[in-house]
Amino acid sequence: MASKWRELADRLAERIRSGDPGYAPGQQLPHIRELVEAGEGSKSTVHQAYKALESEGLVTSSRGHGTVVRKQTPLKRLGTGRYDKTKWRDGDEVAFIADRVASGRAYRRWDQTQTVSFGEAPPEAAAAHGVPAGSRLYARARLVKEGEQPTHTLTSYYRPEHVEGTRLVDPAPGPAGKGGGFRVLYDAGYEIDHMKEELHARIPTPEEVRLLRLPTGEPVVELHRTTYTADGTVVEFAIGVHAASRFAWEYSFKVPDSARDGGEAE
């Protein structure tokens, strides 16, 4: 059974998401004492509910302005455009920064933090890299935030011969140097040429709910990305988990003509 503050937070979140005029973007939520007097719970219960709404990105709180419903404009998640080589090879717009720039949103390089480990690869990562089950790969697990709100996780798996001695095995916050991971691979002689992405929506695990601060009932979008060099070598396999309501996915691409182009590369 959910706690009283969680039940109150869920009821208020539903009113915000349903477009209730009293809970429209820019509207101030009732003062804590008003909800206490209305029988919604103790001062502590209402305060915890408001803090939960803030951590989920639904409201903002500041001294002098109270708790205000936040405008819910999802980040524009670029499709192929986020991997444009001119962004990371010739500049410093790694993928998550490219999304922020396209959305007109502020960003800090340290909005991305990571841990790096070397151990047994999950089955899908081993299969993507074409190595035996149980093989050891490097895993670079990132958590990306917008301000204090987590937006997604992304874990990239690399073969040791591709990344040992590079900044891709450095757990320091922020991208792996100017241009990020793709630039590191490029400088090591592994220029990315094409990639395959697979997307599906699912119910989050309890750990994902905690890590991404997801409201009750919110699904996640899972991304599998396989990155290849021109000769077909897989240099990265990544799994991303995205809070569904925090992104709007956008793809722009040339329509293939297999009869003329001789088939589609993967």
C-alpha positions as CSV (number, residue, x, y, z in Angstrom):
1,M,0.0,0.0,0.0
2,A,1.4,3.4,-1.0
3,S,2.1,6.0,1.7
4,K,-0.2,8.9,2.2
5,W,2.2,11.4,0.7
6,R,2.7,9.2,-2.4
7,E,-1.1,8.9,-2.8
8,L,-1.5,12.7,-2.6
9,A,1.4,13.2,-5.0
10,D,-0.2,10.8,-7.5
11,R,-3.6,12.6,-7.3
12,L,-2.0,16.0,-7.8
13,A,0.2,14.7,-10.7
14,E,-2.9,13.3,-12.4
15,R,-4.6,16.7,-12.2
16,I,-1.6,18.4,-13.7
17,R,-1.3,15.9,-16.5
18,S,-5.1,15.8,-17.3
19,G,-5.1,19.6,-18.0
20,D,-7.2,20.6,-15.0
21,P,-7.5,24.4,-15.3
22,G,-6.6,24.8,-11.7
23,Y,-3.3,23.0,-12.3
24,A,-2.3,24.5,-15.6
25,P,1.4,25.5,-16.3
26,G,2.3,28.6,-14.4
27,Q,-0.5,28.1,-11.8
28,Q,0.5,28.1,-8.1
29,L,-0.4,25.0,-6.1
30,P,-2.4,25.5,-2.9
31,H,-0.4,26.5,0.1
32,I,0.5,23.5,2.3
33,R,-1.8,24.7,5.1
34,E,-4.8,24.9,2.7
35,L,-4.4,21.2,1.9
36,V,-3.9,20.3,5.5
37,E,-7.1,22.2,6.4
38,A,-8.9,20.4,3.5
39,G,-8.0,17.1,5.1
40,E,-5.4,15.9,2.6
41,G,-2.9,15.0,5.3
42,S,-0.5,16.5,7.8
43,K,2.0,19.3,7.0
44,S,4.7,16.7,6.6
45,T,2.5,14.6,4.2
46,V,1.8,17.5,1.9
47,H,5.4,18.7,2.0
48,Q,6.7,15.3,1.0
49,A,4.1,15.2,-1.8
50,Y,5.2,18.5,-3.2
51,K,8.8,17.5,-3.0
52,A,8.0,14.4,-5.0
53,L,6.2,16.5,-7.7
54,E,9.3,18.7,-7.9
55,S,11.7,15.8,-8.2
56,E,9.5,14.4,-11.0
57,G,9.8,17.7,-12.9
58,L,6.1,18.6,-12.6
59,V,6.5,21.7,-10.4
60,T,9.1,24.2,-9.3
61,S,9.4,25.6,-5.9
62,S,11.0,28.9,-4.8
63,R,10.9,31.3,-1.9
64,G,8.3,34.1,-2.6
65,H,6.6,32.2,-5.4
66,G,5.5,29.0,-3.7
67,T,5.1,25.8,-5.7
68,V,4.2,26.4,-9.4
69,V,3.2,24.0,-12.1
70,R,6.0,23.6,-14.6
71,K,5.5,24.0,-18.3
72,Q,5.8,20.4,-19.7
73,T,7.8,20.8,-22.9
74,P,9.6,17.6,-23.7
75,L,13.2,17.6,-24.9
76,K,13.5,17.2,-28.7
77,R,15.3,13.9,-29.2
78,L,17.0,14.2,-32.6
79,G,17.2,11.1,-34.7
80,T,20.0,10.9,-37.2
81,G,20.9,14.6,-36.8
82,R,22.2,14.0,-33.2
83,Y,25.0,11.9,-34.7
84,D,26.1,14.4,-37.4
85,K,29.9,14.2,-37.6
86,T,30.3,17.9,-37.7
87,K,28.8,18.1,-34.2
88,W,31.3,15.8,-32.4
89,R,34.3,15.4,-34.9
90,D,34.6,19.1,-35.7
91,G,32.9,20.6,-32.7
92,D,31.9,19.6,-29.1
93,E,28.2,18.8,-29.4
94,V,27.9,15.2,-28.1
95,A,24.5,13.6,-28.6
96,F,22.8,14.8,-25.4
97,I,24.1,18.3,-25.9
98,A,22.9,18.3,-29.5
99,D,19.4,17.5,-28.2
100,R,19.5,20.4,-25.7
101,V,20.7,22.8,-28.4
102,A,17.9,21.7,-30.8
103,S,15.4,22.1,-28.0
104,G,16.6,25.6,-27.0
105,R,17.5,24.3,-23.5
106,A,20.4,25.1,-21.3
107,Y,22.9,22.4,-20.5
108,R,26.1,21.8,-18.5
109,R,28.7,19.2,-19.6
110,W,28.5,17.7,-16.1
111,D,24.8,17.0,-16.6
112,Q,26.2,13.6,-17.6
113,T,27.8,11.4,-14.9
114,Q,29.1,7.9,-15.3
115,T,30.6,4.8,-13.8
116,V,33.0,2.5,-15.7
117,S,33.4,-1.2,-15.1
118,F,35.1,-4.2,-16.8
119,G,33.2,-7.4,-16.4
120,E,31.0,-10.1,-18.0
121,A,28.8,-8.6,-20.7
122,P,25.1,-9.0,-20.8
123,P,24.0,-11.5,-23.6
124,E,22.7,-8.8,-26.0
125,A,26.0,-6.8,-25.7
126,A,28.1,-10.0,-26.3
127,A,25.9,-10.9,-29.3
128,A,26.2,-7.4,-30.8
129,H,30.0,-7.4,-30.6
130,G,30.1,-11.0,-31.9
131,V,32.0,-12.3,-28.9
132,P,31.2,-15.5,-26.9
133,A,28.7,-15.3,-24.1
134,G,30.5,-14.5,-20.8
135,S,33.1,-12.4,-22.5
136,R,34.4,-9.3,-20.6
137,L,33.6,-5.9,-21.9
138,Y,33.9,-2.4,-20.7
139,A,30.6,-0.8,-19.6
140,R,30.3,3.0,-19.4
141,A,27.0,3.6,-17.6
142,R,25.8,7.2,-17.8
143,L,23.1,9.1,-16.0
144,V,21.9,12.3,-17.8
145,K,20.0,15.0,-16.1
146,E,18.4,18.3,-17.0
147,G,19.1,20.4,-14.0
148,E,18.2,18.1,-11.0
149,Q,15.8,16.0,-13.0
150,P,17.1,12.7,-14.5
151,T,16.1,12.3,-18.2
152,H,17.7,9.0,-19.2
153,T,20.4,6.4,-18.7
154,L,22.8,5.1,-21.4
155,T,25.2,2.3,-20.9
156,S,27.7,1.6,-23.7
157,Y,29.6,-1.6,-24.0
158,Y,33.1,-1.7,-25.6
159,R,35.7,-4.3,-26.5
160,P,38.9,-3.7,-24.5
161,E,41.1,-3.6,-27.5
162,H,39.1,-0.6,-28.8
163,V,39.1,1.6,-25.7
164,E,41.8,0.6,-23.1
165,G,44.0,3.6,-22.4
166,T,41.4,6.1,-23.7
167,R,39.1,8.5,-21.9
168,L,36.2,6.1,-22.5
169,V,37.4,4.2,-19.4
170,D,37.7,7.4,-17.3
171,P,34.7,7.8,-14.9
172,A,35.1,11.6,-14.6
173,P,31.8,13.5,-14.9
174,G,30.9,14.9,-18.4
175,P,31.6,13.5,-21.9
176,A,34.9,11.8,-22.6
177,G,36.7,15.0,-23.7
178,K,35.9,17.3,-26.6
179,G,33.4,15.5,-28.9
180,G,32.7,12.7,-26.5
181,G,33.0,9.0,-27.1
182,F,32.6,9.0,-30.9
183,R,35.6,11.5,-31.1
184,V,37.6,9.2,-28.8
185,L,36.9,6.2,-31.1
186,Y,37.7,8.4,-34.2
187,D,41.1,9.5,-32.8
188,A,41.8,5.8,-32.0
189,G,41.3,4.9,-35.6
190,Y,37.7,3.7,-35.4
191,E,35.6,6.2,-37.4
192,I,31.8,5.5,-37.1
193,D,30.1,4.9,-40.4
194,H,26.6,3.6,-39.7
195,M,24.4,2.5,-36.8
196,K,21.3,0.6,-36.1
197,E,18.7,1.7,-33.5
198,E,15.9,-0.3,-32.0
199,L,13.2,1.3,-29.8
200,H,10.5,-0.2,-27.6
201,A,8.4,1.0,-24.7
202,R,8.0,-1.0,-21.5
203,I,7.2,-0.8,-17.8
204,P,10.2,0.3,-15.8
205,T,11.9,-1.8,-13.1
206,P,11.8,-0.6,-9.5
207,E,15.5,0.5,-9.8
208,E,14.7,2.6,-12.9
209,V,11.7,4.2,-11.1
210,R,14.1,5.2,-8.3
211,L,17.0,6.3,-10.6
212,L,14.9,8.3,-13.0
213,R,12.4,9.5,-10.4
214,L,9.5,8.3,-12.4
215,P,5.9,9.0,-11.4
216,T,3.6,6.1,-10.8
217,G,2.5,4.5,-14.1
218,E,5.1,6.2,-16.4
219,P,6.6,3.9,-19.0
220,V,10.1,4.1,-20.3
221,V,11.5,3.9,-23.9
222,E,14.4,1.5,-24.2
223,L,16.9,2.2,-27.0
224,H,19.4,-0.4,-28.4
225,R,22.1,1.3,-30.5
226,T,24.8,-0.7,-32.4
227,T,27.5,1.4,-34.0
228,Y,29.7,0.2,-36.8
229,T,32.8,1.3,-38.8
230,A,32.8,1.2,-42.6
231,D,34.1,-2.4,-42.6
232,G,31.3,-3.6,-40.3
233,T,33.2,-3.7,-37.1
234,V,31.0,-3.0,-34.0
235,V,32.7,-0.5,-31.9
236,E,29.9,0.3,-29.4
237,F,26.7,-1.4,-28.3
238,A,24.5,0.8,-26.1
239,I,21.3,0.4,-24.1
240,G,19.4,3.6,-23.1
241,V,16.4,3.9,-20.9
242,H,14.4,7.1,-21.3
243,A,11.5,8.6,-19.3
244,A,8.8,8.5,-21.9
245,S,7.2,11.9,-21.1
246,R,10.5,13.7,-21.1
247,F,11.3,13.3,-24.8
248,A,9.8,13.9,-28.2
249,W,11.5,11.8,-30.8
250,E,12.2,13.3,-34.2
251,Y,13.7,11.6,-37.3
252,S,14.6,13.2,-40.6
253,F,16.2,11.0,-43.2
254,K,16.5,10.3,-46.9
255,V,14.0,7.8,-48.2
256,P,15.9,4.8,-49.5
257,D,15.5,3.4,-53.0
258,S,17.0,-0.1,-52.7
259,A,16.6,-0.6,-56.5
260,R,19.1,2.2,-57.1
261,D,21.2,2.0,-54.0
262,G,21.8,-1.8,-54.0
263,G,20.2,-2.5,-50.7
264,E,20.3,-1.0,-47.2
265,A,23.3,-1.3,-44.9
266,E,22.9,-2.3,-41.3
